[in-house]
Amino acid sequence: PLPSGTSGERFPVADVSMVSVTAPRPESDADFLHALLEAIARIERRGFGAMASLGASEVCRVRTAGGGARNDAWTSIRRRVLGVEVETATQLEA
């Protein structure tokens, strides 16, 4: 989504009228974070699907780097939602 206070989406769907949906917000910060990570993984899956529909190869594994690569819960969510192996790169700095 675009920054707070604006509407529109660029990827994986170009839709200037799309609005961010973060309500109702769970009381638990942990539950809210989990929901955000699940949504991000679904957007990633949708993006890979969009690229495949345009002729890109199907994703068979994902290699990840950066701070998120150190988070086992995030990696597990991505692995489950994407349905492929998510590998942590040897060099984590992006």
N, C-alpha and C positions, 0 to 999 in steps of 0.2 A: 504493500500500500504506500501511497504518498504520505508526506508528513502530516501529523495531526492537524486537524482544522481544515484540511483540503480533502477533495475527493478524487477518485480516479485510480486506476491500476494500469501498470505497463506490462507486467509479466506474471504469469504466462498468458493472461487475457488482456488485450488492450481495450479498456472500457473506462472512459472519462467520467462516467456517472457512478462507478462502483464506490461504495463507502466501506470503511473499515468496520468490522463487527467485533466488538470486544465486550458486549453486554448481553446478557447479565454477567457481571463479574463474580466469580466465586469468592467467598469470604477468605479462603485460604490462599495466601500468596503462592504456596507450592502448587496448588491445584491450578491457579491462573497461569503460572509459568509452564506447567506441564501442557496445558491446553494450547498455549502459544507455540510451544515446540512441536506439538502434534500438527498444528495448522501449517507451520513452516515446512515440515516434512511433506505434508500433502501438496503444498504448492510446488515443492521440489519435484515430487512424483508427477504432478501435472505438467510441469515444464519439460521433464524428460519425455513424457508422452507427446507433447506438442512437437518437440524436435524430431521424434521418431516418425510422427505423421508427415513431416516434411522431408523425410528420406534419411535422417540420421540413423545410425546403428542403434539397436536396442541397448540399453544400459545393462551390463552384466555384473559390474562391481563399481564401487565409488571409492576413491582415495581421498582422504580428507586431511587438512592441515590447519594450523592456526589454533587459537585457544579452545574452540569447540571440540577439536580432536581429542582433547584431554578429558572430556566429559563423557564418562561411560553411559550415563542415562541418555544423553542426547544421541550418542552413537547407536545405542540400542533402539531408540525410537526410529531413527532413520533406517536402520537395518530392517525393522519390522514393516514400516510403512512403504519403503521402496521395494522390498522383497528381493534385495540383492545384498551381497556382502559389502560392508562398509569397512574399509581398511584404514588404519592410521598410518600416515606417511612416516618414513624414518626421520625425516627432517620436518619438525612441526611448525617452524616459522613460515608463515605464508608469504 
